[in-house]
């Protein structure tokens, strides 16, 4: 069996994972908090309650984190832009609209958000894109200025 050639993998220009697995530490911390509440109450520790908190909180957070890593992750390579579960070719990007300034909303801010979401995810900022075939959309990222700069390095915009 041969290993994959590292040159075959596309160069990643921008990446955001969507959510961090570090949030899973809240489960054990909640169990410790419940155990300390029991200890300070004077009744001793009954391990059932902290165990339930550990399992429920960790399980719920694991589901949320996994969903966020699927639906709100971003990856830009020289040939593709993946936003959540949707991938577009960078060759389809005709223009990147300027960043929104001031209180008045830009027209591109009402465009469809890329990915299978109903809008730009919370905590992210949209980037207006003009696509081929008279289509338009919004890319988005937490570090939107870094993604915008990376998009500019990949997309060849026509002179206006």
Secondary structure by P-SEA (a helix, b strand, c coil): ccccccccccccccccccccccccaaaaaaaaaaaaaaaaacccccaaaaaaaaaaaaaaaaaaaaaaaaccbbbbcccccccccbbbbccccccccccccccccccccccccccccccccccbbbbbbbbcccbbbbbcccaaaaaaaaaaaccccccc
